[in-house]
Amino acid sequence: MKITRLLEEPERVVLQSSAAPVQIEVRRVNGEWKLDASPIIEFRKKAASAR
């Protein structure tokens, strides 16, 4: 699996993984990195409704 940084800022990074169909955004909140899971959740909902 390959992970590429598409955007890198001091408090925000956008990643693309060969294992994931959506970009993953990570933000620094109070000194800790937090993953924004909403794009993953939305993708899974759309995939489930397409079945």
PQR file with spaces between the fields and no chain letter, atoms N, CA, C, O and H, PARSE charges and radii, in Angstrom:
ATOM       1  N    MET     1       0.852   -1.174    0.000 -0.4000 1.5000
ATOM       2  CA   MET     1       0.000    0.000    0.000 -0.0000 2.0000
ATOM       3  C    MET     1       0.896    1.236    0.000  0.5500 1.7000
ATOM       4  O    MET     1       1.872    1.308    0.747 -0.5500 1.4000
ATOM       5  N    LYS     2       0.556    2.195   -0.838 -0.4000 1.5000
ATOM       6  CA   LYS     2       1.304    3.445   -0.934 -0.0000 2.0000
ATOM       7  C    LYS     2       0.425    4.595   -0.452  0.5500 1.7000
ATOM       8  O    LYS     2      -0.748    4.680   -0.814 -0.5500 1.4000
ATOM       9  H    LYS     2      -0.236    2.137   -1.445  0.4000 1.0000
ATOM      10  N    ILE     3       0.993    5.475    0.364 -0.4000 1.5000
ATOM      11  CA   ILE     3       0.286    6.663    0.839 -0.0000 2.0000
ATOM      12  C    ILE     3       1.045    7.894    0.364  0.5500 1.7000
ATOM      13  O    ILE     3       2.250    8.014    0.589 -0.5500 1.4000
ATOM      14  H    ILE     3       1.946    5.406    0.658  0.4000 1.0000
ATOM      15  N    THR     4       0.335    8.806   -0.294 -0.4000 1.5000
ATOM      16  CA   THR     4       0.930   10.009   -0.853 -0.0000 2.0000
ATOM      17  C    THR     4       0.334   11.234   -0.184  0.5500 1.7000
ATOM      18  O    THR     4      -0.876   11.303    0.031 -0.5500 1.4000
ATOM      19  H    THR     4      -0.644    8.708   -0.476  0.4000 1.0000
ATOM      20  N    ARG     5       1.182   12.205    0.147 -0.4000 1.5000
ATOM      21  CA   ARG     5       0.689   13.491    0.676 -0.0000 2.0000
ATOM      22  C    ARG     5       0.332   14.379   -0.498  0.5500 1.7000
ATOM      23  O    ARG     5       1.191   14.731   -1.307 -0.5500 1.4000
ATOM      24  H    ARG     5       2.165   12.149   -0.027  0.4000 1.0000
ATOM      25  N    LEU     6      -0.933   14.740   -0.586 -0.4000 1.5000
ATOM      26  CA   LEU     6      -1.395   15.610   -1.665 -0.0000 2.0000
ATOM      27  C    LEU     6      -1.278   17.080   -1.284  0.5500 1.7000
ATOM      28  O    LEU     6      -1.052   17.942   -2.134 -0.5500 1.4000
ATOM      29  H    LEU     6      -1.631   14.455    0.071  0.4000 1.0000
ATOM      30  N    LEU     7      -1.434   17.350    0.005 -0.4000 1.5000
ATOM      31  CA   LEU     7      -1.375   18.716    0.510 -0.0000 2.0000
ATOM      32  C    LEU     7      -0.775   18.662    1.905  0.5500 1.7000
ATOM      33  O    LEU     7      -1.156   17.822    2.720 -0.5500 1.4000
ATOM      34  H    LEU     7      -1.617   16.650    0.695  0.4000 1.0000
ATOM      35  N    GLU     8       0.154   19.552    2.175 -0.4000 1.5000
ATOM      36  CA   GLU     8       0.766   19.578    3.497 -0.0000 2.0000
ATOM      37  C    GLU     8       0.843   21.012    3.990  0.5500 1.7000
ATOM      38  O    GLU     8       1.512   21.858    3.396 -0.5500 1.4000
ATOM      39  H    GLU     8       0.464   20.235    1.513  0.4000 1.0000
ATOM      40  N    GLU     9       0.146   21.267    5.089 -0.4000 1.5000
ATOM      41  CA   GLU     9       0.153   22.561    5.762 -0.0000 2.0000
ATOM      42  C    GLU     9       0.517   22.305    7.221  0.5500 1.7000
ATOM      43  O    GLU     9       0.473   21.158    7.665 -0.5500 1.4000
ATOM      44  H    GLU     9      -0.397   20.580    5.572  0.4000 1.0000
ATOM      45  N    PRO    10       0.875   23.336    7.977 -0.5600 1.5000
ATOM      46  CA   PRO    10       1.283   23.104    9.373  0.2800 2.0000
ATOM      47  C    PRO    10       0.225   22.396   10.232  0.5500 1.7000
ATOM      48  O    PRO    10       0.574   21.607   11.110 -0.5500 1.4000
ATOM      49  N    GLU    11      -1.043   22.666    9.991 -0.4000 1.5000
ATOM      50  CA   GLU    11      -2.103   22.094   10.827 -0.0000 2.0000
ATOM      51  C    GLU    11      -3.020   21.149   10.063  0.5500 1.7000
ATOM      52  O    GLU    11      -4.045   20.721   10.595 -0.5500 1.4000
ATOM      53  H    GLU    11      -1.326   23.308    9.278  0.4000 1.0000
ATOM      54  N    ARG    12      -2.666   20.814    8.813 -0.4000 1.5000
ATOM      55  CA   ARG    12      -3.552   20.009    7.977 -0.0000 2.0000
ATOM      56  C    ARG    12      -2.748   19.260    6.928  0.5500 1.7000
ATOM      57  O    ARG    12      -1.833   19.814    6.320 -0.5500 1.4000
ATOM      58  H    ARG    12      -1.833   21.162    8.381  0.4000 1.0000
ATOM      59  N    VAL    13      -3.100   17.983    6.718 -0.4000 1.5000
ATOM      60  CA   VAL    13      -2.474   17.167    5.682 -0.0000 2.0000
ATOM      61  C    VAL    13      -3.580   16.402    4.964  0.5500 1.7000
ATOM      62  O    VAL    13      -4.494   15.884    5.606 -0.5500 1.4000
ATOM      63  H    VAL    13      -3.843   17.532    7.212  0.4000 1.0000
ATOM      64  N    VAL    14      -3.502   16.329    3.635 -0.4000 1.5000
ATOM      65  CA   VAL    14      -4.440   15.530    2.854 -0.0000 2.0000
ATOM      66  C    VAL    14      -3.646   14.375    2.254  0.5500 1.7000
ATOM      67  O    VAL    14      -2.631   14.578    1.588 -0.5500 1.4000
ATOM      68  H    VAL    14      -2.759   16.750    3.114  0.4000 1.0000
ATOM      69  N    LEU    15      -4.131   13.156    2.506 -0.4000 1.5000
ATOM      70  CA   LEU    15      -3.434   11.949    2.080 -0.0000 2.0000
ATOM      71  C    LEU    15      -4.274   11.182    1.074  0.5500 1.7000
ATOM      72  O    LEU    15      -5.503   11.247    1.101 -0.5500 1.4000
ATOM      73  H    LEU    15      -4.956   12.992    3.047  0.4000 1.0000
ATOM      74  N    GLN    16      -3.603   10.452    0.182 -0.4000 1.5000
ATOM      75  CA   GLN    16      -4.270    9.541   -0.746 -0.0000 2.0000
ATOM      76  C    GLN    16      -3.575    8.199   -0.612  0.5500 1.7000
ATOM      77  O    GLN    16      -2.354    8.102   -0.734 -0.5500 1.4000
ATOM      78  H    GLN    16      -2.605   10.399    0.160  0.4000 1.0000
ATOM      79  N    SER    17      -4.363    7.171   -0.360 -0.4000 1.5000
ATOM      80  CA   SER    17      -3.832    5.823   -0.202 -0.0000 2.0000
ATOM      81  C    SER    17      -4.257    4.972   -1.381  0.5500 1.7000
ATOM      82  O    SER    17      -5.365    5.117   -1.897 -0.5500 1.4000
ATOM      83  H    SER    17      -5.355    7.250   -0.260  0.4000 1.0000
ATOM      84  N    SER    18      -3.377    4.090   -1.804 -0.4000 1.5000
ATOM      85  CA   SER    18      -3.741    3.169   -2.884 -0.0000 2.0000
ATOM      86  C    SER    18      -4.817    2.184   -2.418  0.5500 1.7000
ATOM      87  O    SER    18      -5.454    1.531   -3.245 -0.5500 1.4000
ATOM      88  H    SER    18      -2.477    3.972   -1.385  0.4000 1.0000
ATOM      89  N    ALA    19      -5.023    2.073   -1.116 -0.4000 1.5000
ATOM      90  CA   ALA    19      -6.025    1.156   -0.559 -0.0000 2.0000
ATOM      91  C    ALA    19      -7.370    1.823   -0.322  0.5500 1.7000
ATOM      92  O    ALA    19      -8.337    1.140    0.015 -0.5500 1.4000
ATOM      93  H    ALA    19      -4.505    2.603   -0.444  0.4000 1.0000
ATOM      94  N    ALA    20      -7.459    3.130   -0.488 -0.4000 1.5000
ATOM      95  CA   ALA    20      -8.709    3.848   -0.203 -0.0000 2.0000
ATOM      96  C    ALA    20      -9.158    4.639   -1.431  0.5500 1.7000
ATOM      97  O    ALA    20      -8.333    5.267   -2.095 -0.5500 1.4000
ATOM      98  H    ALA    20      -6.673    3.685   -0.762  0.4000 1.0000
ATOM      99  N    PRO    21     -10.446    4.617   -1.737 -0.5600 1.5000
ATOM     100  CA   PRO    21     -10.946    5.332   -2.911  0.2800 2.0000
ATOM     101  C    PRO    21     -11.172    6.825   -2.686  0.5500 1.7000
ATOM     102  O    PRO    21     -11.492    7.549   -3.629 -0.5500 1.4000
ATOM     103  N    VAL    22     -11.011    7.296   -1.450 -0.4000 1.5000
ATOM     104  CA   VAL    22     -11.227    8.710   -1.143 -0.0000 2.0000
ATOM     105  C    VAL    22      -9.984    9.297   -0.487  0.5500 1.7000
ATOM     106  O    VAL    22      -9.189    8.580    0.120 -0.5500 1.4000
ATOM     107  H    VAL    22     -10.751    6.708   -0.683  0.4000 1.0000
ATOM     108  N    GLN    23      -9.831   10.595   -0.616 -0.4000 1.5000
ATOM     109  CA   GLN    23      -8.731   11.283    0.058 -0.0000 2.0000
ATOM     110  C    GLN    23      -9.029   11.357    1.548  0.5500 1.7000
ATOM     111  O    GLN    23     -10.187   11.414    1.961 -0.5500 1.4000
ATOM     112  H    GLN    23     -10.477   11.178   -1.109  0.4000 1.0000
ATOM     113  N    ILE    24      -7.977   11.356    2.344 -0.4000 1.5000
ATOM     114  CA   ILE    24      -8.120   11.384    3.794 -0.0000 2.0000
ATOM     115  C    ILE    24      -7.495   12.673    4.315  0.5500 1.7000
ATOM     116  O    ILE    24      -6.329   12.961    4.046 -0.5500 1.4000
ATOM     117  H    ILE    24      -7.035   11.311    2.010  0.4000 1.0000
ATOM     118  N    GLU    25      -8.282   13.449    5.063 -0.4000 1.5000
ATOM     119  CA   GLU    25      -7.787   14.700    5.626 -0.0000 2.0000
ATOM     120  C    GLU    25      -7.512   14.510    7.112  0.5500 1.7000
ATOM     121  O    GLU    25      -8.337   13.967    7.848 -0.5500 1.4000
ATOM     122  H    GLU    25      -9.229   13.215    5.281  0.4000 1.0000
ATOM     123  N    VAL    26      -6.339   14.968    7.539 -0.4000 1.5000
ATOM     124  CA   VAL    26      -5.936   14.881    8.935 -0.0000 2.0000
ATOM     125  C    VAL    26      -5.615   16.298    9.397  0.5500 1.7000
ATOM     126  O    VAL    26      -4.884   17.026    8.726 -0.5500 1.4000
ATOM     127  H    VAL    26      -5.669   15.409    6.941  0.4000 1.0000
ATOM     128  N    ARG    27      -6.168   16.684   10.551 -0.4000 1.5000
ATOM     129  CA   ARG    27      -5.954   18.033   11.104 -0.0000 2.0000
ATOM     130  C    ARG    27      -5.390   17.940   12.508  0.5500 1.7000
ATOM     131  O    ARG    27      -5.687   17.008   13.256 -0.5500 1.4000
ATOM     132  H    ARG    27      -6.762   16.092   11.096  0.4000 1.0000
ATOM     133  N    ARG    28      -4.572   18.923   12.852 -0.4000 1.5000
ATOM     134  CA   ARG    28      -4.042   19.004   14.206 -0.0000 2.0000
ATOM     135  C    ARG    28      -5.028   19.809   15.052  0.5500 1.7000
ATOM     136  O    ARG    28      -5.327   20.963   14.749 -0.5500 1.4000
ATOM     137  H    ARG    28      -4.331   19.680   12.244  0.4000 1.0000
ATOM     138  N    VAL    29      -5.528   19.177   16.121 -0.4000 1.5000
ATOM     139  CA   VAL    29      -6.480   19.799   17.031 -0.0000 2.0000
ATOM     140  C    VAL    29      -5.913   19.670   18.443  0.5500 1.7000
ATOM     141  O    VAL    29      -5.722   18.563   18.946 -0.5500 1.4000
ATOM     142  H    VAL    29      -5.285   18.238   16.367  0.4000 1.0000
ATOM     143  N    ASN    30      -5.650   20.801   19.067 -0.4000 1.5000
ATOM     144  CA   ASN    30      -5.077   20.807   20.416 -0.0000 2.0000
ATOM     145  C    ASN    30      -3.814   19.951   20.510  0.5500 1.7000
ATOM     146  O    ASN    30      -3.606   19.240   21.493 -0.5500 1.4000
ATOM     147  H    ASN    30      -5.806   21.700   18.658  0.4000 1.0000
ATOM     148  N    GLY    31      -2.981   20.028   19.483 -0.4000 1.5000
ATOM     149  CA   GLY    31      -1.703   19.321   19.491 -0.0000 2.0000
ATOM     150  C    GLY    31      -1.771   17.860   19.083  0.5500 1.7000
ATOM     151  O    GLY    31      -0.740   17.189   19.058 -0.5500 1.4000
ATOM     152  H    GLY    31      -3.150   20.606   18.684  0.4000 1.0000
ATOM     153  N    GLU    32      -2.959   17.342   18.759 -0.4000 1.5000
ATOM     154  CA   GLU    32      -3.119   15.955   18.347 -0.0000 2.0000
ATOM     155  C    GLU    32      -3.678   15.895   16.932  0.5500 1.7000
ATOM     156  O    GLU    32      -4.488   16.738   16.544 -0.5500 1.4000
ATOM     157  H    GLU    32      -3.797   17.888   18.779  0.4000 1.0000
ATOM     158  N    TRP    33      -3.247   14.897   16.158 -0.4000 1.5000
ATOM     159  CA   TRP    33      -3.744   14.724   14.802 -0.0000 2.0000
ATOM     160  C    TRP    33      -5.056   13.965   14.839  0.5500 1.7000
ATOM     161  O    TRP    33      -5.159   12.915   15.474 -0.5500 1.4000
ATOM     162  H    TRP    33      -2.590   14.212   16.473  0.4000 1.0000
ATOM     163  N    LYS    34      -6.076   14.510   14.145 -0.4000 1.5000
ATOM     164  CA   LYS    34      -7.414   13.923   14.099 -0.0000 2.0000
ATOM     165  C    LYS    34      -7.792   13.659   12.643  0.5500 1.7000
ATOM     166  O    LYS    34      -7.580   14.504   11.773 -0.5500 1.4000
ATOM     167  H    LYS    34      -5.992   15.363   13.630  0.4000 1.0000
ATOM     168  N    LEU    35      -8.346   12.494   12.392 -0.4000 1.5000
ATOM     169  CA   LEU    35      -8.781   12.092   11.067 -0.0000 2.0000
ATOM     170  C    LEU    35     -10.211   12.545   10.837  0.5500 1.7000
ATOM     171  O    LEU    35     -11.069   12.351   11.699 -0.5500 1.4000
ATOM     172  H    LEU    35      -8.518   11.808   13.099  0.4000 1.0000
ATOM     173  N    ASP    36     -10.480   13.148    9.681 -0.4000 1.5000
ATOM     174  CA   ASP    36     -11.848   13.486    9.284 -0.0000 2.0000
ATOM     175  C    ASP    36     -12.427   12.268    8.572  0.5500 1.7000
ATOM     176  O    ASP    36     -12.097   12.006    7.415 -0.5500 1.4000
ATOM     177  H    ASP    36      -9.784   13.305    8.981  0.4000 1.0000
ATOM     178  N    ALA    37     -13.276   11.534    9.252 -0.4000 1.5000
ATOM     179  CA   ALA    37     -13.823   10.286    8.706 -0.0000 2.0000
ATOM     180  C    ALA    37     -15.036   10.495    7.802  0.5500 1.7000
ATOM     181  O    ALA    37     -15.510    9.533    7.197 -0.5500 1.4000
ATOM     182  H    ALA    37     -13.544   11.747   10.192  0.4000 1.0000
ATOM     183  N    SER    38     -15.549   11.706    7.693 -0.4000 1.5000
ATOM     184  CA   SER    38     -16.786   11.924    6.929 -0.0000 2.0000
ATOM     185  C    SER    38     -16.685   11.487    5.461  0.5500 1.7000
ATOM     186  O    SER    38     -17.657   10.922    4.962 -0.5500 1.4000
ATOM     187  H    SER    38     -15.164   12.488    8.184  0.4000 1.0000
ATOM     188  N    PRO    39     -15.582   11.708    4.734 -0.5600 1.5000
ATOM     189  CA   PRO    39     -15.535   11.220    3.351  0.2800 2.0000
ATOM     190  C    PRO    39     -15.596    9.689    3.259  0.5500 1.7000
ATOM     191  O    PRO    39     -16.184    9.148    2.323 -0.5500 1.4000
ATOM     192  N    ILE    40     -15.004    9.008    4.209 -0.4000 1.5000
ATOM     193  CA   ILE    40     -15.033    7.543    4.225 -0.0000 2.0000
ATOM     194  C    ILE    40     -16.457    7.055    4.509  0.5500 1.7000
ATOM     195  O    ILE    40     -16.938    6.126    3.861 -0.5500 1.4000
ATOM     196  H    ILE    40     -14.526    9.447    4.969  0.4000 1.0000
ATOM     197  N    ILE    41     -17.116    7.672    5.459 -0.4000 1.5000
ATOM     198  CA   ILE    41     -18.488    7.295    5.815 -0.0000 2.0000
ATOM     199  C    ILE    41     -19.428    7.524    4.638  0.5500 1.7000
ATOM     200  O    ILE    41     -20.252    6.666    4.322 -0.5500 1.4000
ATOM     201  H    ILE    41     -16.726    8.427    5.986  0.4000 1.0000
ATOM     202  N    GLU    42     -19.306    8.680    3.988 -0.4000 1.5000
ATOM     203  CA   GLU    42     -20.173    8.982    2.830 -0.0000 2.0000
ATOM     204  C    GLU    42     -19.938    7.995    1.687  0.5500 1.7000
ATOM     205  O    GLU    42     -20.890    7.554    1.044 -0.5500 1.4000
ATOM     206  H    GLU    42     -18.637    9.377    4.244  0.4000 1.0000
ATOM     207  N    PHE    43     -18.683    7.649    1.433 -0.4000 1.5000
ATOM     208  CA   PHE    43     -18.378    6.690    0.373 -0.0000 2.0000
ATOM     209  C    PHE    43     -19.016    5.337    0.679  0.5500 1.7000
ATOM     210  O    PHE    43     -19.592    4.709   -0.209 -0.5500 1.4000
ATOM     211  H    PHE    43     -17.909    8.007    1.956  0.4000 1.0000
ATOM     212  N    ARG    44     -18.918    4.891    1.911 -0.4000 1.5000
ATOM     213  CA   ARG    44     -19.484    3.599    2.292 -0.0000 2.0000
ATOM     214  C    ARG    44     -21.011    3.608    2.189  0.5500 1.7000
ATOM     215  O    ARG    44     -21.609    2.608    1.793 -0.5500 1.4000
ATOM     216  H    ARG    44     -18.449    5.402    2.632  0.4000 1.0000
ATOM     217  N    LYS    45     -21.643    4.728    2.541 -0.4000 1.5000
ATOM     218  CA   LYS    45     -23.099    4.834    2.412 -0.0000 2.0000
ATOM     219  C    LYS    45     -23.530    4.756    0.950  0.5500 1.7000
ATOM     220  O    LYS    45     -24.494    4.068    0.614 -0.5500 1.4000
ATOM     221  H    LYS    45     -21.157    5.541    2.863  0.4000 1.0000
ATOM     222  N    LYS    46     -22.804    5.471    0.082 -0.4000 1.5000
ATOM     223  CA   LYS    46     -23.139    5.442   -1.341 -0.0000 2.0000
ATOM     224  C    LYS    46     -22.929    4.052   -1.929  0.5500 1.7000
ATOM     225  O    LYS    46     -23.736    3.588   -2.735 -0.5500 1.4000
ATOM     226  H    LYS    46     -22.021    6.030    0.355  0.4000 1.0000
ATOM     227  N    ALA    47     -21.845    3.385   -1.528 -0.4000 1.5000
ATOM     228  CA   ALA    47     -21.561    2.038   -2.029 -0.0000 2.0000
ATOM     229  C    ALA    47     -22.643    1.062   -1.574  0.5500 1.7000
ATOM     230  O    ALA    47     -23.057    0.193   -2.342 -0.5500 1.4000
ATOM     231  H    ALA    47     -21.190    3.762   -0.873  0.4000 1.0000
ATOM     232  N    ALA    48     -23.101    1.198   -0.335 -0.4000 1.5000
ATOM     233  CA   ALA    48     -24.139    0.302    0.190 -0.0000 2.0000
ATOM     234  C    ALA    48     -25.475    0.535   -0.511  0.5500 1.7000
ATOM     235  O    ALA    48     -26.212   -0.416   -0.769 -0.5500 1.4000
ATOM     236  H    ALA    48     -22.765    1.903    0.289  0.4000 1.0000
ATOM     237  N    SER    49     -25.789    1.780   -0.817 -0.4000 1.5000
ATOM     238  CA   SER    49     -27.070    2.064   -1.473 -0.0000 2.0000
ATOM     239  C    SER    49     -27.065    1.665   -2.949  0.5500 1.7000
ATOM     240  O    SER    49     -28.127    1.497   -3.549 -0.5500 1.4000
ATOM     241  H    SER    49     -25.191    2.553   -0.607  0.4000 1.0000
ATOM     242  N    ALA    50     -25.885    1.515   -3.533 -0.4000 1.5000
ATOM     243  CA   ALA    50     -25.774    1.119   -4.934 -0.0000 2.0000
ATOM     244  C    ALA    50     -25.975   -0.393   -5.122  0.5500 1.7000
ATOM     245  O    ALA    50     -26.137   -0.868   -6.245 -0.5500 1.4000
ATOM     246  H    ALA    50     -25.023    1.651   -3.046  0.4000 1.0000
ATOM     247  N    ARG    51     -25.964   -1.124   -4.032 -0.4000 1.5000
ATOM     248  CA   ARG    51     -26.117   -2.594   -4.133 -0.0000 2.0000
ATOM     249  C    ARG    51     -27.519   -3.010   -4.338  0.5500 1.7000
ATOM     250  O    ARG    51     -27.800   -4.204   -4.441 -0.5500 1.4000
ATOM     251  H    ARG    51     -25.832   -0.737   -3.119  0.4000 1.0000
